[in-house]
Amino acid sequence: MVEAPEQLEPTLVGQVMRLIQTRIDRRQYTPGARIPSVRAMADSMGVSKSTVVEAYGRLVAEGIVQPRLGSGFYVAAPLAPLNLAELSPDTDPTVDPLWVMRQSLRPGEESLRPGCGWLPDSWMPHEMMRKALRSAARDGSGPTLFEYGPALGADSLRGLITRRLLEQGVDAVPDQVMITDSCTQAIDLVCRFLLEPGETVLVDDPCYFNFKALLRAHRANVVGVPFTSNGPDLSVFAALLEAHRPRIYITNSGLQNPTGASLTAPVAHRLLKLSEPHGLVIVEDDIFGDFEEQPSPRLAAFDGLDRVVRVSSFSKTLSASVRCGYIACRSDWIRGLADLRMVTGMASSPLNAELVESMLVDGSYRRHVERIRTRLAQQRQIVKTKLARLGIVPWTEPGGGMFLWCELPDGADAADVARRALAENVILAPGNAFSVSGAATGFVRFNVTQMEGDKVYAALRRALS
Amino acid sequence: MVEAPEQLEPTLVGQVMRLIQTRIDRRQYTPGARIPSVRAMADSMGVSKSTVVEAYGRLVAEGIVQPRLGSGFYVAAPLAPLNLAELSPDTDPTVDPLWVMRQSLRPGEESLRPGCGWLPDSWMPHEMMRKALRSAARDGSGPTLFEYGPALGADSLRGLITRRLLEQGVDAVPDQVMITDSCTQAIDLVCRFLLEPGETVLVDDPCYFNFKALLRAHRANVVGVPFTSNGPDLSVFAALLEAHRPRIYITNSGLQNPTGASLTAPVAHRLLKLSEPHGLVIVEDDIFGDFEEQPSPRLAAFDGLDRVVRVSSFSKTLSASVRCGYIACRSDWIRGLADLRMVTGMASSPLNAELVESMLVDGSYRRHVERIRTRLAQQRQIVKTKLARLGIVPWTEPGGGMFLWCELPDGADAADVARRALAENVILAPGNAFSVSGAATGFVRFNVTQMEGDKVYAALRRALS
């Protein structure tokens, strides 16, 4: 890291040095890349060429850049290790997606987590899981218990997922399906497969905060499209397609995270029509889809698996501990994705596939999900009523799921409220963790299943006062 | 993909177009990058400027590159999806690491797999595993069965791994250990954390073929250092450090894959001493370490976890289906690695951690591994004797493990032999799949545990004749 000549009030030389160092830290300049010429840098910063010469000279002395005779200055290798936090434009840690994720995953019985994105384990299918484990212990084959398994994942689970896709109107054959360890891994693989650093990705604003963090790891240019209660704002979407020529759009069609809104059929149709001439790839993350009370349109059903890539997992409905998700996409992409998956992590666990499959095959999964849906509807009502007493109001009425995306009263700043709540061991998810534009200052995403009792509301009341 | 004007004998214009397209396919030129100027390209290919102007014009018409007024031609976005096979310099599919991996993972009872890198499931600890599954079914807690678990992985398994490291002389505390899904994922995360495209990575020549394939996905410049029966050739190693300034060296210290050779203490010392002034990071993959009969030196024990990163997993000893590995490294790198792991795949499975831990805690793991070691020693002798009858001789006498790295008789080409054997459903691992330089044409890696009966030898005899 560069020590600027004066720490408190950097000189002009120090400012030039810091600018270069920041761009290197953010991977805008990578090893071997040429940094701007002395003249270009002097012009762009409005300083003299001798100031830039002095700054570049010191960067050379520190080993940060290297001169090459007659051709300028180049970034020296190696860089410091990748620091996702430093790549962040979010200066407030409370709205940094990484911070929210770290807090949510931190173990500790004493914390309440209305900010997390999963059901309490008391809601999960204990008997189904214990039965599946007993069955694996008794009947699991040698290959299931001990081997790597095929590159695309267990054939029988791929067949089962294909049948579920067909039920949802998504035309698919098993050779279009690859098992992954999670929905997040599925998205990560698709990004590794399709994206180059610097390419643009559209996300909803607001969107699941990890889309932002994951895309930061891919050094993508992330652009947000405002999300309405019917799907993305299409006029903005059209303008962004023209202006940025994005490679990928990542979205949830049913029960969007965090808003709980679902796409309507006309919006789905027009969105696909707008995207087509641009060759936009749409990654449809359906992880919360099974919690929807009435199925809403899916882009993968409208388009087929042509430009839409379906990703999902069983983390929300069956278990986040039995890591198992999938990618369904064009058949000519599967082999490339499987190669990537193989070289970066071998194959998915045959045991996990068998555990998931044995929970999916009989009618118990359907009954389990129906029970959850009923319970979620009740819980959303209860939480809505209790939040209303604090002046906290949902932005829309979700058609299912565990989230209420709510506006705080009196222009309260959700990041402030989250900090105060954290001091009482209540972990909130403040709006701007989800927003690319930072337009969700007054919003909070509440997980209605993590708000039993009065403690969360009492903490909210104090944090809001 | 560019259609060159003439398919059979490309014109000069077609040759220029193909060169640009190939460099784009290999990600040497990425979106937004400037391709060489007309004059530079004309000079380097020895063609006229008007030829290059014509070629660039056609690439513009195809949407492959874009002109920018007064500043040359730039690669247009988007690129075709990443094709790891196309990134390969290996034109012979039989020695392409991807091909060997795909063949090995392909299910099919009828194939024999002396080319694969794992024990048959009949060697694996069935009773321990079934007991662990029954115990999880009976006593597994809600968080273990259903939740994501902490970002670094289960605390108790991290503690247990730390104690195992201390037993091996590696000073570590639990906060230096992160659980991963596999050893491969561990290496992938370290590469994502430390490497930029184009940076150089040293590997042993020969080395585990997936190092080559994984590094291709990272677009690293892979350089091989000849591996001797005592470790890497130190004079070449020193010269490569000077010439390439590599960022990382990936190696196995004990029971190197594929040779089965182990590092000696003097080589370990000198290797670390040579590396130090270059700030080289050494990734020590210890996945086969527990199969060693007499522990050989480990770089992580000599150096501490300063510049050495230890990665390993339980895939070879306990189960490749219960995905569970780890990274142990400098404590100031753990948070950055955990952030990367979280945004690209959330946390590791608490259930897998519990299954692995319950197999590790009592004395049964030690007894299991001792039994395997004895059986491996017997099997190595049997296979060595049988191979000797075919004139196939081990390059060195391994101090344990499942591999014999052997030279074929009479200058036979291992890729040819592998192709012929495949026609009889025998999957071999030919030498050049492991070699960066292609210097292992006459070598094959045999897995002695996958060569029961006579079929493999009969197929080899026919393939060699």
Boltz contact constraints between the chains, C-beta under 6 A:
constraints:
  - contact:
      token1: [A, 30]
      token2: [B, 196]
      max_distance: 6.0
  - contact:
      token1: [A, 31]
      token2: [B, 196]
      max_distance: 6.0
  - contact:
      token1: [A, 31]
      token2: [B, 199]
      max_distance: 6.0
  - contact:
      token1: [A, 32]
      token2: [B, 198]
      max_distance: 6.0
  - contact:
      token1: [A, 77]
      token2: [B, 199]
      max_distance: 6.0
  - contact:
      token1: [A, 78]
      token2: [B, 247]
      max_distance: 6.0
  - contact:
      token1: [A, 81]
      token2: [B, 193]
      max_distance: 6.0
  - contact:
      token1: [A, 81]
      token2: [B, 194]
      max_distance: 6.0
  - contact:
      token1: [A, 81]
      token2: [B, 336]
      max_distance: 6.0
  - contact:
      token1: [A, 82]
      token2: [B, 193]
      max_distance: 6.0
  - contact:
      token1: [A, 83]
      token2: [B, 336]
      max_distance: 6.0
  - contact:
      token1: [A, 84]
      token2: [B, 339]
      max_distance: 6.0
  - contact:
      token1: [A, 98]
      token2: [B, 339]
      max_distance: 6.0
  - contact:
      token1: [A, 101]
      token2: [B, 342]
      max_distance: 6.0
  - contact:
      token1: [A, 105]
      token2: [B, 148]
      max_distance: 6.0
  - contact:
      token1: [A, 105]
      token2: [B, 150]
      max_distance: 6.0
  - contact:
      token1: [A, 105]
      token2: [B, 151]
      max_distance: 6.0
  - contact:
      token1: [A, 105]
      token2: [B, 347]
      max_distance: 6.0
  - contact:
      token1: [A, 107]
      token2: [B, 150]
      max_distance: 6.0
  - contact:
      token1: [A, 121]
      token2: [B, 142]
      max_distance: 6.0
  - contact:
      token1: [A, 121]
      token2: [B, 143]
      max_distance: 6.0
  - contact:
      token1: [A, 121]
      token2: [B, 146]
      max_distance: 6.0
  - contact:
      token1: [A, 121]
      token2: [B, 147]
      max_distance: 6.0
  - contact:
      token1: [A, 124]
      token2: [B, 146]
      max_distance: 6.0
  - contact:
      token1: [A, 129]
      token2: [B, 145]
      max_distance: 6.0
  - contact:
      token1: [A, 130]
      token2: [B, 137]
      max_distance: 6.0
  - contact:
      token1: [A, 133]
      token2: [B, 133]
      max_distance: 6.0
  - contact:
      token1: [A, 133]
      token2: [B, 136]
      max_distance: 6.0
  - contact:
      token1: [A, 133]
      token2: [B, 137]
      max_distance: 6.0
  - contact:
      token1: [A, 134]
      token2: [B, 137]
      max_distance: 6.0
  - contact:
      token1: [A, 136]
      token2: [B, 133]
      max_distance: 6.0
  - contact:
      token1: [A, 137]
      token2: [B, 130]
      max_distance: 6.0
  - contact:
      token1: [A, 137]
      token2: [B, 133]
      max_distance: 6.0
  - contact:
      token1: [A, 137]
      token2: [B, 134]
      max_distance: 6.0
  - contact:
      token1: [A, 142]
      token2: [B, 121]
      max_distance: 6.0
  - contact:
      token1: [A, 143]
      token2: [B, 121]
      max_distance: 6.0
  - contact:
      token1: [A, 145]
      token2: [B, 129]
      max_distance: 6.0
  - contact:
      token1: [A, 145]
      token2: [B, 321]
      max_distance: 6.0
  - contact:
      token1: [A, 146]
      token2: [B, 121]
      max_distance: 6.0
  - contact:
      token1: [A, 146]
      token2: [B, 124]
      max_distance: 6.0
  - contact:
      token1: [A, 146]
      token2: [B, 319]
      max_distance: 6.0
  - contact:
      token1: [A, 146]
      token2: [B, 321]
      max_distance: 6.0
  - contact:
      token1: [A, 147]
      token2: [B, 121]
      max_distance: 6.0
  - contact:
      token1: [A, 147]
      token2: [B, 320]
      max_distance: 6.0
  - contact:
      token1: [A, 148]
      token2: [B, 105]
      max_distance: 6.0
  - contact:
      token1: [A, 148]
      token2: [B, 320]
      max_distance: 6.0
  - contact:
      token1: [A, 150]
      token2: [B, 105]
      max_distance: 6.0
  - contact:
      token1: [A, 150]
      token2: [B, 107]
      max_distance: 6.0
  - contact:
      token1: [A, 151]
      token2: [B, 105]
      max_distance: 6.0
  - contact:
      token1: [A, 182]
      token2: [B, 345]
      max_distance: 6.0
  - contact:
      token1: [A, 182]
      token2: [B, 346]
      max_distance: 6.0
  - contact:
      token1: [A, 184]
      token2: [B, 345]
      max_distance: 6.0
  - contact:
      token1: [A, 184]
      token2: [B, 346]
      max_distance: 6.0
  - contact:
      token1: [A, 185]
      token2: [B, 345]
      max_distance: 6.0
  - contact:
      token1: [A, 188]
      token2: [B, 344]
      max_distance: 6.0
  - contact:
      token1: [A, 193]
      token2: [B, 81]
      max_distance: 6.0
  - contact:
      token1: [A, 193]
      token2: [B, 82]
      max_distance: 6.0
  - contact:
      token1: [A, 194]
      token2: [B, 81]
      max_distance: 6.0
  - contact:
      token1: [A, 196]
      token2: [B, 30]
      max_distance: 6.0
  - contact:
      token1: [A, 196]
      token2: [B, 31]
      max_distance: 6.0
  - contact:
      token1: [A, 198]
      token2: [B, 32]
      max_distance: 6.0
  - contact:
      token1: [A, 199]
      token2: [B, 77]
      max_distance: 6.0
  - contact:
      token1: [A, 210]
      token2: [B, 343]
      max_distance: 6.0
  - contact:
      token1: [A, 213]
      token2: [B, 343]
      max_distance: 6.0
  - contact:
      token1: [A, 214]
      token2: [B, 343]
      max_distance: 6.0
  - contact:
      token1: [A, 217]
      token2: [B, 343]
      max_distance: 6.0
  - contact:
      token1: [A, 247]
      token2: [B, 78]
      max_distance: 6.0
  - contact:
      token1: [A, 319]
      token2: [B, 146]
      max_distance: 6.0
  - contact:
      token1: [A, 320]
      token2: [B, 147]
      max_distance: 6.0
  - contact:
      token1: [A, 320]
      token2: [B, 148]
      max_distance: 6.0
  - contact:
      token1: [A, 321]
      token2: [B, 145]
      max_distance: 6.0
  - contact:
      token1: [A, 321]
      token2: [B, 146]
      max_distance: 6.0
  - contact:
      token1: [A, 321]
      token2: [B, 349]
      max_distance: 6.0
  - contact:
      token1: [A, 321]
      token2: [B, 350]
      max_distance: 6.0
  - contact:
      token1: [A, 321]
      token2: [B, 351]
      max_distance: 6.0
  - contact:
      token1: [A, 323]
      token2: [B, 349]
      max_distance: 6.0
  - contact:
      token1: [A, 336]
      token2: [B, 81]
      max_distance: 6.0
  - contact:
      token1: [A, 336]
      token2: [B, 83]
      max_distance: 6.0
  - contact:
      token1: [A, 339]
      token2: [B, 84]
      max_distance: 6.0
  - contact:
      token1: [A, 339]
      token2: [B, 98]
      max_distance: 6.0
  - contact:
      token1: [A, 342]
      token2: [B, 101]
      max_distance: 6.0
  - contact:
      token1: [A, 343]
      token2: [B, 210]
      max_distance: 6.0
  - contact:
      token1: [A, 343]
      token2: [B, 213]
      max_distance: 6.0
  - contact:
      token1: [A, 343]
      token2: [B, 214]
      max_distance: 6.0
  - contact:
      token1: [A, 343]
      token2: [B, 217]
      max_distance: 6.0
  - contact:
      token1: [A, 344]
      token2: [B, 188]
      max_distance: 6.0
  - contact:
      token1: [A, 345]
      token2: [B, 182]
      max_distance: 6.0
  - contact:
      token1: [A, 345]
      token2: [B, 184]
      max_distance: 6.0
  - contact:
      token1: [A, 345]
      token2: [B, 185]
      max_distance: 6.0
  - contact:
      token1: [A, 346]
      token2: [B, 182]
      max_distance: 6.0
  - contact:
      token1: [A, 346]
      token2: [B, 184]
      max_distance: 6.0
  - contact:
      token1: [A, 347]
      token2: [B, 105]
      max_distance: 6.0
  - contact:
      token1: [A, 349]
      token2: [B, 321]
      max_distance: 6.0
  - contact:
      token1: [A, 349]
      token2: [B, 323]
      max_distance: 6.0
  - contact:
      token1: [A, 350]
      token2: [B, 321]
      max_distance: 6.0
  - contact:
      token1: [A, 351]
      token2: [B, 321]
      max_distance: 6.0
